[in-house]
Amino acid sequence: MADRQEGHGGEQRRRTRQFEAFVAGAAGRLLHAATLLTAETRTRNPHAQALLTASLAHTYAQWDRMRGEDPYDCTRADLAARFARAAWRHHRGRGGVLAALTPQERLVVVLRLHEGVAEEQTAALLGLPEERVRAVCARSVSALRAGTGRIAS
């Protein structure tokens, strides 16, 4: 029985080390994406930090069931879903680069341009038609380039 418990403890330590290595490599980029989504600044981003913490906790809980899945993709998808569910709290930006955009526009721009997620994957993740993702992205980029502020949907 002691061997079985020791084996389980070793497996748990291995899992924890793997997850810690993932976080060490990915947390910075994921925090940047979360900060863009919440339209906070890099130096003041408590909502982005909370979103990322919750997404990383979810990834850790799912770690043993990921069988071949990329943990970065899973964490990013969870981060986007959490942001979408709580987007009403982040309607107006707090001074970040994408503050002029609506939450949906920020989601599309961050996933497509910052993260490089394919159009069809972004559409599936957000539950939108590909044409809508394409239109939102194009309109958002145009507005950001023009510096016009609010974008008509």
CNS distance restraints for C-alpha pairs under 8 A (distance, minus, plus):
assign (resid   1 and name CA) (resid   5 and name CA) 6.37 0.50 0.50
assign (resid   2 and name CA) (resid   6 and name CA) 6.07 0.50 0.50
assign (resid   3 and name CA) (resid   7 and name CA) 5.99 0.50 0.50
assign (resid   4 and name CA) (resid   8 and name CA) 6.26 0.50 0.50
assign (resid   5 and name CA) (resid   9 and name CA) 6.17 0.50 0.50
assign (resid   6 and name CA) (resid  10 and name CA) 6.15 0.50 0.50
assign (resid   7 and name CA) (resid  11 and name CA) 6.19 0.50 0.50
assign (resid   8 and name CA) (resid  12 and name CA) 6.17 0.50 0.50
assign (resid   9 and name CA) (resid  13 and name CA) 6.20 0.50 0.50
assign (resid  10 and name CA) (resid  14 and name CA) 6.16 0.50 0.50
assign (resid  11 and name CA) (resid  15 and name CA) 6.16 0.50 0.50
assign (resid  12 and name CA) (resid  16 and name CA) 6.14 0.50 0.50
assign (resid  13 and name CA) (resid  17 and name CA) 6.13 0.50 0.50
assign (resid  14 and name CA) (resid  18 and name CA) 6.19 0.50 0.50
assign (resid  15 and name CA) (resid  19 and name CA) 6.19 0.50 0.50
assign (resid  15 and name CA) (resid  63 and name CA) 7.68 0.50 0.50
assign (resid  15 and name CA) (resid  64 and name CA) 7.75 0.50 0.50
assign (resid  16 and name CA) (resid  20 and name CA) 6.04 0.50 0.50
assign (resid  17 and name CA) (resid  21 and name CA) 6.15 0.50 0.50
assign (resid  18 and name CA) (resid  22 and name CA) 6.29 0.50 0.50
assign (resid  19 and name CA) (resid  23 and name CA) 6.20 0.50 0.50
assign (resid  19 and name CA) (resid  60 and name CA) 6.76 0.50 0.50
assign (resid  19 and name CA) (resid  63 and name CA) 7.67 0.50 0.50
assign (resid  20 and name CA) (resid  24 and name CA) 6.08 0.50 0.50
assign (resid  21 and name CA) (resid  25 and name CA) 6.34 0.50 0.50
assign (resid  22 and name CA) (resid  26 and name CA) 5.97 0.50 0.50
assign (resid  22 and name CA) (resid  27 and name CA) 7.92 0.50 0.50
assign (resid  22 and name CA) (resid  71 and name CA) 7.77 0.50 0.50
assign (resid  23 and name CA) (resid  27 and name CA) 5.07 0.50 0.50
assign (resid  23 and name CA) (resid  56 and name CA) 7.99 0.50 0.50
assign (resid  24 and name CA) (resid  28 and name CA) 7.94 0.50 0.50
assign (resid  26 and name CA) (resid  30 and name CA) 6.17 0.50 0.50
assign (resid  26 and name CA) (resid  72 and name CA) 6.97 0.50 0.50
assign (resid  27 and name CA) (resid  31 and name CA) 5.86 0.50 0.50
assign (resid  28 and name CA) (resid  32 and name CA) 6.23 0.50 0.50
assign (resid  29 and name CA) (resid  33 and name CA) 6.30 0.50 0.50
assign (resid  30 and name CA) (resid  34 and name CA) 6.14 0.50 0.50
assign (resid  30 and name CA) (resid  52 and name CA) 7.10 0.50 0.50
assign (resid  30 and name CA) (resid  76 and name CA) 7.04 0.50 0.50
assign (resid  31 and name CA) (resid  35 and name CA) 6.00 0.50 0.50
assign (resid  31 and name CA) (resid  48 and name CA) 6.62 0.50 0.50
assign (resid  31 and name CA) (resid  49 and name CA) 6.67 0.50 0.50
assign (resid  31 and name CA) (resid  52 and name CA) 6.36 0.50 0.50
assign (resid  32 and name CA) (resid  36 and name CA) 6.23 0.50 0.50
assign (resid  32 and name CA) (resid  42 and name CA) 7.57 0.50 0.50
assign (resid  33 and name CA) (resid  37 and name CA) 6.25 0.50 0.50
assign (resid  33 and name CA) (resid 110 and name CA) 6.62 0.50 0.50
assign (resid  33 and name CA) (resid 114 and name CA) 7.40 0.50 0.50
assign (resid  33 and name CA) (resid 115 and name CA) 7.74 0.50 0.50
assign (resid  34 and name CA) (resid  38 and name CA) 6.23 0.50 0.50
assign (resid  34 and name CA) (resid  48 and name CA) 4.84 0.50 0.50
assign (resid  34 and name CA) (resid  49 and name CA) 7.43 0.50 0.50
assign (resid  34 and name CA) (resid  51 and name CA) 7.00 0.50 0.50
assign (resid  34 and name CA) (resid  52 and name CA) 6.70 0.50 0.50
assign (resid  34 and name CA) (resid  79 and name CA) 7.29 0.50 0.50
assign (resid  35 and name CA) (resid  39 and name CA) 5.88 0.50 0.50
assign (resid  35 and name CA) (resid  40 and name CA) 5.48 0.50 0.50
assign (resid  35 and name CA) (resid  41 and name CA) 6.78 0.50 0.50
assign (resid  35 and name CA) (resid  42 and name CA) 6.73 0.50 0.50
assign (resid  35 and name CA) (resid  45 and name CA) 6.20 0.50 0.50
assign (resid  35 and name CA) (resid  47 and name CA) 7.90 0.50 0.50
assign (resid  35 and name CA) (resid  48 and name CA) 4.98 0.50 0.50
assign (resid  35 and name CA) (resid  49 and name CA) 7.82 0.50 0.50
assign (resid  35 and name CA) (resid  96 and name CA) 7.76 0.50 0.50
assign (resid  36 and name CA) (resid  40 and name CA) 6.71 0.50 0.50
assign (resid  36 and name CA) (resid  96 and name CA) 6.77 0.50 0.50
assign (resid  36 and name CA) (resid  97 and name CA) 7.02 0.50 0.50
assign (resid  36 and name CA) (resid  98 and name CA) 6.40 0.50 0.50
assign (resid  36 and name CA) (resid 106 and name CA) 7.33 0.50 0.50
assign (resid  36 and name CA) (resid 110 and name CA) 6.96 0.50 0.50
assign (resid  37 and name CA) (resid  48 and name CA) 7.64 0.50 0.50
assign (resid  37 and name CA) (resid  83 and name CA) 7.40 0.50 0.50
assign (resid  37 and name CA) (resid  98 and name CA) 7.69 0.50 0.50
assign (resid  37 and name CA) (resid 103 and name CA) 7.07 0.50 0.50
assign (resid  37 and name CA) (resid 106 and name CA) 5.59 0.50 0.50
assign (resid  37 and name CA) (resid 107 and name CA) 6.19 0.50 0.50
assign (resid  37 and name CA) (resid 110 and name CA) 6.89 0.50 0.50
assign (resid  38 and name CA) (resid  45 and name CA) 7.95 0.50 0.50
assign (resid  38 and name CA) (resid  47 and name CA) 6.78 0.50 0.50
assign (resid  38 and name CA) (resid  48 and name CA) 6.05 0.50 0.50
assign (resid  38 and name CA) (resid  83 and name CA) 7.84 0.50 0.50
assign (resid  38 and name CA) (resid  90 and name CA) 5.79 0.50 0.50
assign (resid  38 and name CA) (resid  93 and name CA) 6.64 0.50 0.50
assign (resid  38 and name CA) (resid  94 and name CA) 7.85 0.50 0.50
assign (resid  38 and name CA) (resid  96 and name CA) 7.98 0.50 0.50
assign (resid  38 and name CA) (resid 103 and name CA) 7.76 0.50 0.50
assign (resid  39 and name CA) (resid  90 and name CA) 7.62 0.50 0.50
assign (resid  39 and name CA) (resid  92 and name CA) 7.90 0.50 0.50
assign (resid  39 and name CA) (resid  93 and name CA) 4.60 0.50 0.50
assign (resid  39 and name CA) (resid  94 and name CA) 5.65 0.50 0.50
assign (resid  39 and name CA) (resid  95 and name CA) 6.36 0.50 0.50
assign (resid  39 and name CA) (resid  96 and name CA) 4.32 0.50 0.50
assign (resid  39 and name CA) (resid  97 and name CA) 6.52 0.50 0.50
assign (resid  39 and name CA) (resid  98 and name CA) 5.55 0.50 0.50
assign (resid  39 and name CA) (resid  99 and name CA) 4.89 0.50 0.50
assign (resid  40 and name CA) (resid  44 and name CA) 6.44 0.50 0.50
assign (resid  40 and name CA) (resid  45 and name CA) 5.25 0.50 0.50
assign (resid  40 and name CA) (resid  47 and name CA) 7.95 0.50 0.50
assign (resid  40 and name CA) (resid  48 and name CA) 7.54 0.50 0.50
assign (resid  40 and name CA) (resid  93 and name CA) 6.42 0.50 0.50
assign (resid  40 and name CA) (resid  94 and name CA) 4.93 0.50 0.50
assign (resid  40 and name CA) (resid  95 and name CA) 5.81 0.50 0.50
assign (resid  40 and name CA) (resid  96 and name CA) 4.58 0.50 0.50
assign (resid  40 and name CA) (resid  99 and name CA) 7.67 0.50 0.50
assign (resid  41 and name CA) (resid  45 and name CA) 5.87 0.50 0.50
assign (resid  41 and name CA) (resid  94 and name CA) 7.14 0.50 0.50
assign (resid  41 and name CA) (resid  95 and name CA) 6.16 0.50 0.50
assign (resid  41 and name CA) (resid  96 and name CA) 4.79 0.50 0.50
assign (resid  41 and name CA) (resid  97 and name CA) 7.83 0.50 0.50
assign (resid  42 and name CA) (resid  96 and name CA) 7.86 0.50 0.50
assign (resid  45 and name CA) (resid  49 and name CA) 6.24 0.50 0.50
assign (resid  46 and name CA) (resid  50 and name CA) 6.15 0.50 0.50
assign (resid  47 and name CA) (resid  51 and name CA) 6.17 0.50 0.50
assign (resid  48 and name CA) (resid  52 and name CA) 6.14 0.50 0.50
assign (resid  49 and name CA) (resid  53 and name CA) 6.03 0.50 0.50
assign (resid  50 and name CA) (resid  54 and name CA) 6.23 0.50 0.50
assign (resid  51 and name CA) (resid  55 and name CA) 6.23 0.50 0.50
assign (resid  51 and name CA) (resid  79 and name CA) 6.40 0.50 0.50
assign (resid  51 and name CA) (resid  82 and name CA) 6.92 0.50 0.50
assign (resid  51 and name CA) (resid  83 and name CA) 7.12 0.50 0.50
assign (resid  52 and name CA) (resid  56 and name CA) 6.00 0.50 0.50
assign (resid  52 and name CA) (resid  79 and name CA) 6.44 0.50 0.50
assign (resid  53 and name CA) (resid  57 and name CA) 6.13 0.50 0.50
assign (resid  54 and name CA) (resid  58 and name CA) 6.26 0.50 0.50
assign (resid  55 and name CA) (resid  59 and name CA) 6.22 0.50 0.50
assign (resid  55 and name CA) (resid  75 and name CA) 5.74 0.50 0.50
assign (resid  55 and name CA) (resid  76 and name CA) 7.84 0.50 0.50
assign (resid  55 and name CA) (resid  78 and name CA) 5.70 0.50 0.50
assign (resid  55 and name CA) (resid  79 and name CA) 5.47 0.50 0.50
assign (resid  55 and name CA) (resid  82 and name CA) 7.80 0.50 0.50
assign (resid  56 and name CA) (resid  60 and name CA) 6.12 0.50 0.50
assign (resid  56 and name CA) (resid  75 and name CA) 6.34 0.50 0.50
assign (resid  57 and name CA) (resid  61 and name CA) 6.22 0.50 0.50
assign (resid  58 and name CA) (resid  62 and name CA) 6.29 0.50 0.50
assign (resid  58 and name CA) (resid  75 and name CA) 7.73 0.50 0.50
assign (resid  58 and name CA) (resid  78 and name CA) 7.81 0.50 0.50
assign (resid  59 and name CA) (resid  63 and name CA) 5.82 0.50 0.50
assign (resid  59 and name CA) (resid  71 and name CA) 6.97 0.50 0.50
assign (resid  59 and name CA) (resid  74 and name CA) 6.97 0.50 0.50
assign (resid  59 and name CA) (resid  75 and name CA) 5.93 0.50 0.50
assign (resid  62 and name CA) (resid  66 and name CA) 6.38 0.50 0.50
assign (resid  63 and name CA) (resid  71 and name CA) 7.79 0.50 0.50
assign (resid  66 and name CA) (resid  70 and name CA) 7.66 0.50 0.50
assign (resid  66 and name CA) (resid  71 and name CA) 7.41 0.50 0.50
assign (resid  69 and name CA) (resid  73 and name CA) 7.79 0.50 0.50
assign (resid  69 and name CA) (resid  74 and name CA) 7.46 0.50 0.50
assign (resid  70 and name CA) (resid  74 and name CA) 6.39 0.50 0.50
assign (resid  71 and name CA) (resid  75 and name CA) 6.01 0.50 0.50
assign (resid  72 and name CA) (resid  76 and name CA) 6.02 0.50 0.50
assign (resid  73 and name CA) (resid  77 and name CA) 6.05 0.50 0.50
assign (resid  74 and name CA) (resid  78 and name CA) 6.20 0.50 0.50
assign (resid  75 and name CA) (resid  79 and name CA) 6.01 0.50 0.50
assign (resid  76 and name CA) (resid  80 and name CA) 6.15 0.50 0.50
assign (resid  77 and name CA) (resid  81 and name CA) 6.16 0.50 0.50
assign (resid  77 and name CA) (resid 125 and name CA) 7.11 0.50 0.50
assign (resid  78 and name CA) (resid  82 and name CA) 6.04 0.50 0.50
assign (resid  79 and name CA) (resid  83 and name CA) 6.12 0.50 0.50
assign (resid  80 and name CA) (resid  84 and name CA) 6.08 0.50 0.50
assign (resid  80 and name CA) (resid 107 and name CA) 6.97 0.50 0.50
assign (resid  81 and name CA) (resid  85 and name CA) 6.22 0.50 0.50
assign (resid  81 and name CA) (resid 125 and name CA) 7.84 0.50 0.50
assign (resid  81 and name CA) (resid 126 and name CA) 7.72 0.50 0.50
assign (resid  82 and name CA) (resid  86 and name CA) 6.31 0.50 0.50
assign (resid  83 and name CA) (resid  87 and name CA) 5.50 0.50 0.50
assign (resid  84 and name CA) (resid 103 and name CA) 7.40 0.50 0.50
assign (resid  84 and name CA) (resid 104 and name CA) 7.42 0.50 0.50
assign (resid  84 and name CA) (resid 107 and name CA) 7.81 0.50 0.50
assign (resid  86 and name CA) (resid  90 and name CA) 7.38 0.50 0.50
assign (resid  87 and name CA) (resid  91 and name CA) 6.27 0.50 0.50
assign (resid  87 and name CA) (resid 103 and name CA) 5.76 0.50 0.50
assign (resid  87 and name CA) (resid 104 and name CA) 7.98 0.50 0.50
assign (resid  88 and name CA) (resid 103 and name CA) 7.77 0.50 0.50
assign (resid  90 and name CA) (resid 103 and name CA) 6.67 0.50 0.50
assign (resid  91 and name CA) (resid 102 and name CA) 5.97 0.50 0.50
assign (resid  91 and name CA) (resid 103 and name CA) 5.84 0.50 0.50
assign (resid  92 and name CA) (resid  99 and name CA) 6.46 0.50 0.50
assign (resid  92 and name CA) (resid 100 and name CA) 7.45 0.50 0.50
assign (resid  92 and name CA) (resid 102 and name CA) 7.29 0.50 0.50
assign (resid  93 and name CA) (resid  98 and name CA) 7.22 0.50 0.50
assign (resid  93 and name CA) (resid  99 and name CA) 3.91 0.50 0.50
assign (resid  93 and name CA) (resid 100 and name CA) 6.70 0.50 0.50
assign (resid  93 and name CA) (resid 101 and name CA) 7.81 0.50 0.50
assign (resid  94 and name CA) (resid  99 and name CA) 6.34 0.50 0.50
assign (resid  95 and name CA) (resid  99 and name CA) 5.78 0.50 0.50
assign (resid  98 and name CA) (resid 106 and name CA) 6.58 0.50 0.50
assign (resid  98 and name CA) (resid 144 and name CA) 7.87 0.50 0.50
assign (resid 100 and name CA) (resid 144 and name CA) 7.93 0.50 0.50
assign (resid 100 and name CA) (resid 149 and name CA) 4.85 0.50 0.50
assign (resid 100 and name CA) (resid 150 and name CA) 5.45 0.50 0.50
assign (resid 100 and name CA) (resid 151 and name CA) 7.71 0.50 0.50
assign (resid 101 and name CA) (resid 105 and name CA) 5.66 0.50 0.50
assign (resid 101 and name CA) (resid 106 and name CA) 5.91 0.50 0.50
assign (resid 101 and name CA) (resid 140 and name CA) 7.09 0.50 0.50
assign (resid 101 and name CA) (resid 149 and name CA) 7.35 0.50 0.50
assign (resid 101 and name CA) (resid 150 and name CA) 6.26 0.50 0.50
assign (resid 101 and name CA) (resid 151 and name CA) 6.70 0.50 0.50
assign (resid 102 and name CA) (resid 106 and name CA) 6.16 0.50 0.50
assign (resid 102 and name CA) (resid 150 and name CA) 7.90 0.50 0.50
assign (resid 102 and name CA) (resid 151 and name CA) 7.86 0.50 0.50
assign (resid 103 and name CA) (resid 107 and name CA) 6.16 0.50 0.50
assign (resid 104 and name CA) (resid 108 and name CA) 6.30 0.50 0.50
assign (resid 105 and name CA) (resid 109 and name CA) 6.11 0.50 0.50
assign (resid 105 and name CA) (resid 136 and name CA) 6.22 0.50 0.50
assign (resid 105 and name CA) (resid 137 and name CA) 6.95 0.50 0.50
assign (resid 105 and name CA) (resid 140 and name CA) 6.40 0.50 0.50
assign (resid 106 and name CA) (resid 110 and name CA) 5.86 0.50 0.50
assign (resid 107 and name CA) (resid 111 and name CA) 5.99 0.50 0.50
assign (resid 108 and name CA) (resid 112 and name CA) 5.83 0.50 0.50
assign (resid 108 and name CA) (resid 122 and name CA) 7.15 0.50 0.50
assign (resid 108 and name CA) (resid 133 and name CA) 6.61 0.50 0.50
assign (resid 108 and name CA) (resid 136 and name CA) 7.07 0.50 0.50
assign (resid 108 and name CA) (resid 137 and name CA) 6.05 0.50 0.50
assign (resid 109 and name CA) (resid 113 and name CA) 5.47 0.50 0.50
assign (resid 109 and name CA) (resid 114 and name CA) 6.97 0.50 0.50
assign (resid 109 and name CA) (resid 137 and name CA) 5.76 0.50 0.50
assign (resid 109 and name CA) (resid 140 and name CA) 7.27 0.50 0.50
assign (resid 109 and name CA) (resid 141 and name CA) 7.72 0.50 0.50
assign (resid 110 and name CA) (resid 114 and name CA) 4.79 0.50 0.50
assign (resid 110 and name CA) (resid 115 and name CA) 6.12 0.50 0.50
assign (resid 111 and name CA) (resid 115 and name CA) 4.92 0.50 0.50
assign (resid 111 and name CA) (resid 116 and name CA) 6.20 0.50 0.50
assign (resid 111 and name CA) (resid 117 and name CA) 5.45 0.50 0.50
assign (resid 111 and name CA) (resid 122 and name CA) 6.67 0.50 0.50
assign (resid 112 and name CA) (resid 116 and name CA) 4.86 0.50 0.50
assign (resid 112 and name CA) (resid 117 and name CA) 4.95 0.50 0.50
assign (resid 112 and name CA) (resid 118 and name CA) 6.47 0.50 0.50
assign (resid 112 and name CA) (resid 119 and name CA) 6.76 0.50 0.50
assign (resid 112 and name CA) (resid 122 and name CA) 7.03 0.50 0.50
assign (resid 112 and name CA) (resid 137 and name CA) 7.73 0.50 0.50
assign (resid 113 and name CA) (resid 117 and name CA) 7.53 0.50 0.50
assign (resid 117 and name CA) (resid 121 and name CA) 6.43 0.50 0.50
assign (resid 117 and name CA) (resid 122 and name CA) 6.20 0.50 0.50
assign (resid 118 and name CA) (resid 122 and name CA) 6.13 0.50 0.50
assign (resid 119 and name CA) (resid 123 and name CA) 6.12 0.50 0.50
assign (resid 119 and name CA) (resid 130 and name CA) 6.31 0.50 0.50
assign (resid 119 and name CA) (resid 133 and name CA) 6.85 0.50 0.50
assign (resid 119 and name CA) (resid 134 and name CA) 7.15 0.50 0.50
assign (resid 120 and name CA) (resid 124 and name CA) 6.17 0.50 0.50
assign (resid 120 and name CA) (resid 130 and name CA) 5.81 0.50 0.50
assign (resid 121 and name CA) (resid 125 and name CA) 6.02 0.50 0.50
assign (resid 122 and name CA) (resid 126 and name CA) 6.11 0.50 0.50
assign (resid 122 and name CA) (resid 130 and name CA) 7.94 0.50 0.50
assign (resid 122 and name CA) (resid 133 and name CA) 7.33 0.50 0.50
assign (resid 123 and name CA) (resid 127 and name CA) 5.68 0.50 0.50
assign (resid 123 and name CA) (resid 128 and name CA) 4.77 0.50 0.50
assign (resid 123 and name CA) (resid 129 and name CA) 5.69 0.50 0.50
assign (resid 123 and name CA) (resid 130 and name CA) 5.25 0.50 0.50
assign (resid 123 and name CA) (resid 132 and name CA) 8.00 0.50 0.50
assign (resid 123 and name CA) (resid 133 and name CA) 6.08 0.50 0.50
assign (resid 124 and name CA) (resid 128 and name CA) 6.48 0.50 0.50
assign (resid 124 and name CA) (resid 129 and name CA) 7.77 0.50 0.50
assign (resid 128 and name CA) (resid 132 and name CA) 6.38 0.50 0.50
assign (resid 128 and name CA) (resid 133 and name CA) 6.73 0.50 0.50
assign (resid 129 and name CA) (resid 133 and name CA) 6.58 0.50 0.50
assign (resid 130 and name CA) (resid 134 and name CA) 6.18 0.50 0.50
assign (resid 131 and name CA) (resid 135 and name CA) 6.13 0.50 0.50
assign (resid 132 and name CA) (resid 136 and name CA) 5.99 0.50 0.50
assign (resid 133 and name CA) (resid 137 and name CA) 6.03 0.50 0.50
assign (resid 134 and name CA) (resid 138 and name CA) 6.17 0.50 0.50
assign (resid 135 and name CA) (resid 139 and name CA) 6.04 0.50 0.50
assign (resid 136 and name CA) (resid 140 and name CA) 5.93 0.50 0.50
assign (resid 136 and name CA) (resid 153 and name CA) 7.87 0.50 0.50
assign (resid 137 and name CA) (resid 141 and name CA) 6.12 0.50 0.50
assign (resid 138 and name CA) (resid 142 and name CA) 6.18 0.50 0.50
assign (resid 139 and name CA) (resid 143 and name CA) 6.16 0.50 0.50
assign (resid 139 and name CA) (resid 151 and name CA) 7.56 0.50 0.50
assign (resid 140 and name CA) (resid 144 and name CA) 6.12 0.50 0.50
assign (resid 140 and name CA) (resid 151 and name CA) 7.02 0.50 0.50
assign (resid 141 and name CA) (resid 145 and name CA) 6.08 0.50 0.50
assign (resid 142 and name CA) (resid 146 and name CA) 6.10 0.50 0.50
assign (resid 143 and name CA) (resid 147 and name CA) 5.80 0.50 0.50
assign (resid 143 and name CA) (resid 148 and name CA) 5.56 0.50 0.50
assign (resid 143 and name CA) (resid 149 and name CA) 6.83 0.50 0.50
assign (resid 143 and name CA) (resid 150 and name CA) 7.72 0.50 0.50
assign (resid 143 and name CA) (resid 151 and name CA) 6.53 0.50 0.50
assign (resid 144 and name CA) (resid 148 and name CA) 6.85 0.50 0.50
assign (resid 144 and name CA) (resid 149 and name CA) 7.38 0.50 0.50
